[in-house]
Amino acid sequence: MYLGSEEPNESELEQLKLKHTIELELAAIERMALMSSETYRTPYLKKDEILGMERMRFLNRALHRIQDPHERAQEAALNSVQTISGNMALSSNPLPAENIEAIFEQDRAPSGVPLSKVLEALALRRLHGEISERVARLDKKNILKLHQDLFEGTGKGGVLRTDAASLPGSAFMPPPAILVEDELEGVLQWWHDPSPLHPFERAVLFHHRFQQVRPFESGNGLVGRLILDGMLMRAGLSATKWKKEDRSAYLSGLVAGDRGDRTKLIGTFWKAYRNQHRPTVDGDKGALRISPRQAQLEAF
């Protein structure tokens, strides 16, 4: 029996169900994020910043569970374009996002775009879909294979550098070529060792050290950012969505790391990442996009 002035119709009931489902989902997510965030001990990120990333992690998990598979695939494809576009936007020779979209839609080179860039974009798309699994078994062999797959057909992939290297804009000198293999093994060992740091912090620190080692003649940024995204996704977080205007902040963060300022390095990356994913980091209702037929409460 309904107690009220007027019994709601079926459509109104569905809207009420959806409204309260979202509210209850977000409340459960907030509780889980708060408990999870308390498990990390770090001198770098603040508590509310770690809470924001844990909020994102549980939101992503909820969306994966309740989203329609077709809708989820469409969103994943869009996110892939944004992530790959962002990766290439931070390189020294960026490719505009509209050209990347055209390449993905038509599988051909837009007018004026070199074939090498087309192959690079297509390789990044394929590798982006695999990178989470590749990161699960990250070692020197897999990093070399990743670089080889990215530059397949160019003859310059999968080989450690044999010459001296430098880092533009930084006083830090990468290790000599003879030490590259040992340095790469060292950062991989650090990655696989247990740590109290948050996965975001660890991924950023790995990325920075990888750029310092500069294991390849070229493509270090593309490969490093691809690995960074894989580490984030492996942890349940979202991949990055860099923009061309982020290049200065990205490089300044790396240079801060070169000076030994890990707090500024991680803080700079976090600020950019938060701006890329503010709705999910903040836990906005709009971040939980579900339809009435998808409204299913998470057991909690």
C-alpha positions as CSV (number, residue, x, y, z in Angstrom):
1,M,0.0,0.0,0.0
2,Y,1.3,3.5,-0.9
3,L,1.0,6.2,1.8
4,G,0.9,9.6,0.2
5,S,-1.2,12.1,-1.7
6,E,-0.7,10.4,-5.0
7,E,0.9,7.1,-5.9
8,P,3.9,7.6,-8.3
9,N,3.7,6.1,-11.8
10,E,6.1,3.5,-13.1
11,S,8.4,6.1,-14.7
12,E,8.6,8.1,-11.5
13,L,9.4,4.9,-9.5
14,E,12.2,4.2,-11.9
15,Q,13.6,7.7,-11.5
16,L,13.4,7.4,-7.7
17,K,15.1,4.0,-7.8
18,L,17.9,5.4,-10.0
19,K,18.4,8.5,-7.8
20,H,18.7,6.5,-4.6
21,T,20.8,3.8,-6.2
22,I,23.4,6.3,-7.2
23,E,23.3,7.9,-3.8
24,L,23.8,4.6,-2.1
25,E,26.5,3.4,-4.5
26,L,28.4,6.7,-3.9
27,A,28.0,6.3,-0.1
28,A,29.4,2.8,-0.2
29,I,32.2,3.9,-2.5
30,E,33.1,6.7,-0.1
31,R,33.2,4.3,2.9
32,M,35.4,1.8,1.0
33,A,37.7,4.6,-0.3
34,L,38.2,6.1,3.1
35,M,39.1,2.7,4.7
36,S,41.4,1.9,1.8
37,S,43.2,5.2,1.8
38,E,44.1,4.7,5.5
39,T,46.3,1.8,4.6
40,Y,48.9,3.9,2.8
41,R,51.9,5.6,4.5
42,T,53.5,8.2,2.4
43,P,55.5,11.5,2.8
44,Y,54.4,12.7,-0.6
45,L,50.6,12.9,-1.2
46,K,48.2,14.3,1.4
47,K,45.4,12.2,2.8
48,D,42.7,13.9,0.8
49,E,44.6,13.3,-2.4
50,I,45.1,9.6,-1.7
51,L,41.4,9.5,-0.8
52,G,40.5,11.0,-4.2
53,M,42.4,8.3,-6.0
54,E,40.9,5.5,-3.9
55,R,37.5,7.1,-4.7
56,M,38.3,6.8,-8.4
57,R,39.4,3.2,-8.0
58,F,36.2,2.1,-6.4
59,L,34.1,4.2,-8.9
60,N,35.9,2.5,-11.8
61,R,35.1,-0.9,-10.3
62,A,31.5,0.0,-9.8
63,L,31.2,1.3,-13.4
64,H,32.8,-1.9,-14.8
65,R,30.2,-3.9,-12.9
66,I,27.0,-2.0,-13.8
67,Q,27.7,-0.4,-17.2
68,D,26.2,-2.0,-20.3
69,P,29.1,-3.9,-22.1
70,H,28.4,-2.0,-25.4
71,E,28.4,1.4,-23.6
72,R,31.6,0.4,-21.7
73,A,33.3,-0.6,-25.0
74,Q,32.4,2.8,-26.5
75,E,33.7,4.7,-23.5
76,A,36.9,2.6,-23.5
77,A,37.5,3.5,-27.2
78,L,37.0,7.2,-26.5
79,N,39.3,7.1,-23.5
80,S,41.9,5.2,-25.6
81,V,42.0,8.0,-28.2
82,Q,42.4,10.6,-25.5
83,T,45.2,8.7,-23.7
84,I,47.1,8.0,-26.9
85,S,46.6,11.6,-28.1
86,G,47.9,12.8,-24.8
87,N,50.9,10.5,-24.9
88,M,51.9,11.7,-28.3
89,A,51.1,15.4,-27.4
90,L,54.0,15.3,-24.8
91,S,56.5,14.1,-27.4
92,S,58.9,16.4,-29.2
93,N,57.0,15.9,-32.4
94,P,53.3,15.7,-31.4
95,L,50.4,14.7,-33.6
96,P,47.1,16.6,-33.3
97,A,44.2,14.7,-31.8
98,E,42.0,15.2,-34.9
99,N,44.7,13.4,-37.0
100,I,44.8,10.5,-34.5
101,E,41.0,10.2,-34.6
102,A,41.1,10.1,-38.4
103,I,43.8,7.4,-38.4
104,F,41.8,5.2,-36.0
105,E,38.6,5.7,-38.0
106,Q,40.1,5.2,-41.5
107,D,43.3,3.2,-40.8
108,R,45.1,5.5,-43.2
109,A,47.3,8.5,-43.2
110,P,45.5,11.9,-43.2
111,S,47.0,14.4,-45.7
112,G,50.4,15.7,-44.6
113,V,50.9,13.1,-41.9
114,P,54.1,10.9,-42.3
115,L,53.5,7.2,-42.5
116,S,55.8,6.7,-39.6
117,K,53.4,8.7,-37.4
118,V,50.4,6.7,-38.6
119,L,52.2,3.4,-37.7
120,E,53.2,4.8,-34.4
121,A,49.6,5.8,-33.5
122,L,48.2,2.4,-34.6
123,A,50.9,0.6,-32.6
124,L,50.0,2.7,-29.5
125,R,46.3,1.9,-29.9
126,R,47.1,-1.9,-29.9
127,L,49.6,-1.7,-27.1
128,H,47.3,0.5,-25.0
129,G,44.8,-2.4,-25.0
130,E,47.5,-4.8,-23.8
131,I,49.6,-2.7,-21.5
132,S,47.8,-3.6,-18.2
133,E,48.6,-7.2,-18.8
134,R,52.1,-6.5,-19.9
135,V,52.9,-4.5,-16.8
136,A,51.8,-7.5,-14.7
137,R,55.0,-9.3,-15.8
138,L,57.2,-6.3,-16.3
139,D,60.9,-7.1,-16.8
140,K,63.7,-6.0,-19.1
141,K,62.7,-8.5,-21.8
142,N,59.1,-7.2,-21.9
143,I,60.2,-3.6,-22.0
144,L,62.5,-4.3,-25.0
145,K,59.5,-6.1,-26.6
146,L,57.2,-3.2,-25.9
147,H,59.7,-0.8,-27.6
148,Q,60.1,-3.2,-30.5
149,D,56.3,-3.5,-31.0
150,L,55.9,0.3,-30.9
151,F,58.5,0.8,-33.6
152,E,57.8,-2.3,-35.6
153,G,58.9,-2.0,-39.2
154,T,61.3,0.9,-38.5
155,G,64.4,-1.1,-37.6
156,K,65.0,0.9,-34.5
157,G,62.9,-0.9,-31.9
158,G,63.8,-3.2,-29.0
159,V,67.5,-2.3,-28.7
160,L,69.2,-0.5,-25.8
161,R,71.1,2.6,-26.6
162,T,74.8,2.3,-27.3
163,D,75.7,6.1,-27.2
164,A,75.7,8.8,-24.6
165,A,72.4,10.5,-23.9
166,S,71.1,13.8,-22.3
167,L,67.9,15.1,-20.8
168,P,66.8,18.3,-22.4
169,G,66.3,21.1,-19.9
170,S,67.9,19.1,-17.0
171,A,71.4,19.1,-15.6
172,F,71.0,15.4,-14.8
173,M,73.2,13.1,-17.0
174,P,71.7,9.7,-17.9
175,P,74.0,6.8,-17.1
176,P,76.6,5.8,-19.8
177,A,75.4,3.2,-22.3
178,I,77.5,0.5,-20.7
179,L,75.5,0.9,-17.4
180,V,72.0,1.2,-19.0
181,E,71.1,-2.5,-18.6
182,D,72.1,-2.6,-14.9
183,E,70.3,0.6,-14.2
184,L,67.1,-0.7,-15.9
185,E,67.3,-3.9,-13.9
186,G,67.7,-1.8,-10.8
187,V,64.6,0.3,-11.3
188,L,62.6,-2.9,-12.2
189,Q,63.8,-4.5,-8.9
190,W,62.6,-1.4,-7.1
191,W,59.2,-1.7,-8.8
192,H,58.7,-5.3,-7.8
193,D,59.8,-4.8,-4.1
194,P,57.0,-4.2,-1.6
195,S,56.2,-0.6,-0.8
196,P,53.9,1.4,1.5
197,L,53.5,4.1,-1.2
198,H,50.3,4.5,-3.1
199,P,50.3,2.9,-6.6
200,F,50.1,6.4,-8.2
201,E,53.2,7.5,-6.4
202,R,55.1,4.4,-7.3
203,A,54.1,4.6,-11.0
204,V,55.2,8.3,-11.2
205,L,58.5,7.5,-9.4
206,F,59.1,4.5,-11.8
207,H,58.3,6.7,-14.8
208,H,60.8,9.4,-13.6
209,R,63.6,6.9,-13.1
210,F,62.9,5.3,-16.4
211,Q,63.3,8.7,-18.1
212,Q,66.5,9.2,-16.3
213,V,67.9,5.9,-17.4
214,R,66.8,6.7,-21.0
215,P,67.3,3.1,-22.1
216,F,66.7,3.7,-25.8
217,E,68.0,6.0,-28.5
218,S,64.5,7.3,-29.0
219,G,60.9,6.7,-27.9
220,N,61.7,6.7,-24.2
221,G,58.9,9.1,-23.5
222,L,56.3,7.2,-25.5
223,V,57.2,3.9,-23.9
224,G,57.6,5.4,-20.4
225,R,54.2,7.0,-20.5
226,L,52.6,3.8,-21.9
227,I,54.1,1.9,-19.0
228,L,52.9,4.6,-16.6
229,D,49.3,4.1,-17.9
230,G,49.6,0.4,-17.6
231,M,50.7,0.7,-14.0
232,L,47.8,3.0,-13.2
233,M,45.2,0.8,-14.9
234,R,46.7,-2.3,-13.2
235,A,46.0,-0.6,-9.9
236,G,42.3,0.1,-10.9
237,L,43.0,3.8,-11.7
238,S,42.3,5.5,-15.0
239,A,44.9,6.1,-17.7
240,T,46.3,9.6,-18.2
241,K,44.7,12.1,-20.6
242,W,47.5,14.6,-21.2
243,K,47.1,17.6,-23.4
244,K,49.6,19.6,-25.4
245,E,49.5,22.4,-22.8
246,D,50.6,20.0,-20.1
247,R,54.0,19.5,-21.6
248,S,55.7,22.3,-19.7
249,A,54.3,21.0,-16.3
250,Y,55.2,17.5,-17.2
251,L,58.8,18.4,-18.0
252,S,59.1,20.6,-14.9
253,G,57.9,17.7,-12.7
254,L,60.6,15.5,-14.2
255,V,63.2,18.1,-13.7
256,A,62.2,18.5,-10.1
257,G,62.7,14.8,-9.7
258,D,66.1,15.1,-11.2
259,R,66.9,17.6,-8.4
260,G,65.8,15.0,-5.9
261,D,62.5,16.8,-5.1
262,R,60.1,13.8,-5.2
263,T,57.3,15.8,-3.5
264,K,57.2,18.3,-6.3
265,L,57.6,15.6,-8.9
266,I,54.6,13.6,-7.6
267,G,52.6,16.7,-6.8
268,T,53.0,18.1,-10.3
269,F,51.8,14.8,-11.8
270,W,49.0,14.6,-9.3
271,K,47.7,18.1,-10.1
272,A,47.6,17.3,-13.8
273,Y,46.0,13.9,-13.2
274,R,43.4,15.4,-10.9
275,N,42.4,18.0,-13.6
276,Q,42.1,15.2,-16.2
277,H,39.8,13.1,-13.9
278,R,38.2,15.6,-11.6
279,P,34.6,14.1,-11.5
280,T,35.8,10.7,-10.5
281,V,38.4,12.0,-8.1
282,D,35.8,14.2,-6.4
283,G,33.1,11.5,-6.5
284,D,30.6,13.6,-8.4
285,K,27.2,12.0,-9.1
286,G,27.9,12.6,-12.8
287,A,30.8,10.2,-12.6
288,L,28.5,7.3,-11.9
289,R,26.6,7.1,-15.3
290,I,24.0,4.4,-15.0
291,S,20.5,3.9,-16.5
292,P,17.5,2.6,-14.5
293,R,17.9,-0.9,-15.9
294,Q,21.5,-0.9,-14.7
295,A,20.6,0.1,-11.2
296,Q,22.0,-2.7,-9.0
297,L,23.4,-2.1,-5.6
298,E,26.9,-3.3,-4.7
299,A,26.9,-5.7,-1.8
300,F,28.4,-4.0,1.1
